[in-house]
Amino acid sequence: MTTPVITLTATLQDVSGNDIGSTDSPAQMRIALAGFGSQIPRIAGTSVLARVGPIYVPATGTQISTLLWGNDAITPAGTWYDIALLDQNGNVVQAGLYSIAGSGTVDLSNLAPLVSAALLPPVGQLVEYSFVAEANGTTFNLPSLPIAGAPVWIFLRRQKLSKSNGDYNVLGARVTITLPGGYYAGDLIDVEYWQS
């Protein structure tokens, strides 16, 4: 296998069945690979995955699609995709975790979210929190307390930060960005985490 063999498609609509997004104001599907831990994710014999997301696929009022490596083709085993839908204002509407395997075209509306005790806390609710920084800084508080030991994903300027690389740390509901310079006024910060 030398190229991705899965095409992920999605049609983003409002509750009235109208397609959302336009060329001037696109909605988006955000995709990030997760679950590879301390290993570098790779396609054995083909490549290492040096960019694991997030990638943003714009929705301009028509069906969107993107090529993906199947989770069954990625080493280490047990990876999954964190897929979020963003409205035209950049707000996260909903997110879910998905394992995608095999080949061919797969529509997001036909995928069941991945719910596994190995991936998620036994009890909890996924919280999507987004804000635009009003001033430069290095710390901010989450609106609720994450479940101890559960993952907290931080996206700064639409780039996923790495906790294992020391980009940030979380103590209670307080998040500290340890990247040089922290964040700046006007930066978009997205956070996903599990609360009890």
C-alpha positions as CSV (number, residue, x, y, z in Angstrom):
1,M,0.0,0.0,0.0
2,T,1.6,3.3,-1.0
3,T,-1.3,5.8,-0.9
4,P,-4.4,6.2,1.3
5,V,-7.3,4.0,0.1
6,I,-10.1,5.5,2.1
7,T,-12.1,8.6,1.0
8,L,-14.0,10.1,3.8
9,T,-17.0,12.2,2.7
10,A,-19.5,14.4,4.6
11,T,-22.4,16.7,3.8
12,L,-22.9,19.4,6.4
13,Q,-26.4,20.7,6.8
14,D,-28.5,22.7,9.2
15,V,-31.5,21.3,11.1
16,S,-33.8,22.2,8.2
17,G,-31.8,20.2,5.7
18,N,-30.0,23.1,4.0
19,D,-26.4,22.6,3.1
20,I,-24.1,25.0,5.1
21,G,-21.0,26.8,4.2
22,S,-20.0,28.9,1.2
23,T,-16.9,29.9,-0.6
24,D,-16.7,33.2,1.4
25,S,-17.7,31.6,4.7
26,P,-17.0,27.8,4.8
27,A,-18.0,25.4,7.5
28,Q,-15.3,22.8,8.2
29,M,-14.6,19.2,9.2
30,R,-11.5,19.0,11.4
31,I,-9.6,15.7,11.5
32,A,-6.7,14.7,13.8
33,L,-5.1,11.3,14.3
34,A,-4.9,10.1,17.9
35,G,-4.0,7.1,19.9
36,F,-0.4,6.5,18.8
37,G,1.0,7.4,22.3
38,S,4.8,7.9,22.4
39,Q,5.4,6.2,19.1
40,I,5.8,8.0,15.7
41,P,2.8,6.8,13.7
42,R,3.8,5.2,10.4
43,I,2.7,3.2,7.4
44,A,5.1,0.3,7.5
45,G,7.4,0.2,4.5
46,T,5.9,3.5,3.1
47,S,6.2,6.5,5.3
48,V,6.1,8.1,8.8
49,L,3.2,10.4,9.5
50,A,4.9,13.7,10.3
51,R,1.6,15.6,10.2
52,V,-1.2,14.0,12.1
53,G,-3.6,17.0,12.2
54,P,-5.6,18.7,12.6
55,I,-6.4,19.1,8.9
56,Y,-9.4,21.3,8.0
57,V,-11.6,20.3,5.1
58,P,-13.8,23.3,4.0
59,A,-17.5,22.8,3.3
60,T,-18.8,25.3,0.8
61,G,-22.3,24.1,0.4
62,T,-21.5,20.8,-1.3
63,Q,-20.4,17.4,-0.2
64,I,-16.8,17.4,1.0
65,S,-14.2,14.6,0.9
66,T,-10.6,13.9,1.8
67,L,-8.3,10.9,1.6
68,L,-7.2,9.2,4.8
69,W,-5.0,6.3,5.8
70,G,-7.1,3.6,7.4
71,N,-6.5,3.0,11.0
72,D,-5.8,-0.6,10.1
73,A,-2.9,0.5,8.0
74,I,-1.3,2.7,10.7
75,T,1.4,1.4,13.1
76,P,1.0,1.3,16.1
77,A,-2.3,-0.5,16.2
78,G,-5.2,1.1,18.0
79,T,-5.2,4.6,16.5
80,W,-8.4,6.5,15.8
81,Y,-9.5,9.8,14.3
82,D,-10.8,12.7,16.3
83,I,-13.3,14.3,13.9
84,A,-15.1,17.6,14.7
85,L,-17.5,19.7,12.8
86,L,-17.2,23.5,12.9
87,D,-19.8,26.1,11.8
88,Q,-19.0,29.1,9.6
89,N,-17.9,31.0,12.7
90,G,-15.3,28.4,13.7
91,N,-17.4,27.1,16.6
92,V,-17.1,23.4,17.3
93,V,-20.6,22.0,16.9
94,Q,-19.8,18.4,17.8
95,A,-16.9,15.9,17.8
96,G,-16.5,12.2,17.9
97,L,-13.8,9.5,17.8
98,Y,-13.9,7.1,14.9
99,S,-11.9,4.1,13.7
100,I,-11.9,3.9,9.9
101,A,-10.6,0.7,8.2
102,G,-10.7,-1.0,4.9
103,S,-10.9,0.9,1.6
104,G,-13.3,2.8,-0.6
105,T,-15.6,5.7,0.2
106,V,-17.0,6.1,3.7
107,D,-19.6,8.8,4.6
108,L,-19.3,10.3,8.1
109,S,-23.1,10.0,8.5
110,N,-22.8,6.2,8.3
111,L,-20.0,5.9,10.8
112,A,-20.7,5.0,14.4
113,P,-18.5,6.8,17.0
114,L,-15.9,4.8,18.7
115,V,-16.8,4.2,22.3
116,S,-14.3,2.0,24.0
117,A,-13.2,1.7,27.6
118,A,-9.7,1.7,26.4
119,L,-10.2,5.2,24.9
120,L,-12.7,6.9,27.0
121,P,-13.3,7.3,30.7
122,P,-16.0,5.0,32.0
123,V,-18.3,7.9,32.8
124,G,-18.1,11.3,31.3
125,Q,-19.2,13.9,28.8
126,L,-17.0,15.2,25.9
127,V,-16.7,19.0,26.3
128,E,-15.9,21.3,23.3
129,Y,-14.6,24.7,24.5
130,S,-13.5,27.4,22.0
131,F,-12.5,31.0,22.6
132,V,-10.6,33.8,21.0
133,A,-7.9,35.2,23.3
134,E,-8.5,38.8,24.4
135,A,-4.9,39.4,25.4
136,N,-1.5,37.7,25.2
137,G,-1.0,35.0,27.8
138,T,0.1,31.5,28.9
139,T,-2.7,30.3,31.1
140,F,-6.5,30.0,31.0
141,N,-9.2,28.1,32.9
142,L,-11.5,25.5,31.5
143,P,-15.2,26.0,32.2
144,S,-15.4,22.7,34.1
145,L,-13.0,20.2,35.7
146,P,-11.6,17.4,33.4
147,I,-11.8,13.8,34.6
148,A,-8.4,13.1,36.3
149,G,-6.2,11.1,33.9
150,A,-8.5,11.6,30.9
151,P,-7.1,13.2,27.8
152,V,-7.3,17.0,27.2
153,W,-6.7,18.0,23.6
154,I,-5.6,21.6,22.9
155,F,-5.6,23.2,19.4
156,L,-3.8,26.6,19.2
157,R,-4.1,28.5,15.9
158,R,-5.6,25.3,14.5
159,Q,-2.6,23.2,15.3
160,K,-2.8,20.4,17.8
161,L,-0.4,20.8,20.7
162,S,1.4,17.8,22.1
163,K,1.3,17.2,25.8
164,S,4.0,14.6,25.5
165,N,6.3,17.2,23.9
166,G,5.6,19.6,26.8
167,D,3.6,22.1,24.7
168,Y,1.1,22.4,27.6
169,N,0.1,21.0,31.0
170,V,-3.2,20.8,32.8
171,L,-3.6,21.1,36.6
172,G,-7.2,20.9,37.7
173,A,-9.1,23.2,35.3
174,R,-6.1,25.4,34.7
175,V,-4.2,25.0,31.4
176,T,-0.7,26.4,31.0
177,I,0.7,26.8,27.4
178,T,4.5,26.2,27.7
179,L,5.3,27.1,24.1
180,P,7.6,30.1,23.8
181,G,5.4,33.2,23.8
182,G,2.3,31.3,24.8
183,Y,-0.7,32.6,22.9
184,Y,-1.5,36.0,21.5
185,A,-4.5,38.3,21.5
186,G,-6.8,37.1,18.7
187,D,-5.6,33.5,18.7
188,L,-8.3,30.9,18.4
189,I,-8.0,28.2,21.1
190,D,-10.0,25.0,20.9
191,V,-10.1,22.5,23.7
192,E,-11.7,19.1,23.9
193,Y,-11.8,17.1,27.2
194,W,-13.8,14.8,29.3
195,Q,-15.7,16.0,32.3
196,S,-17.6,13.8,34.8
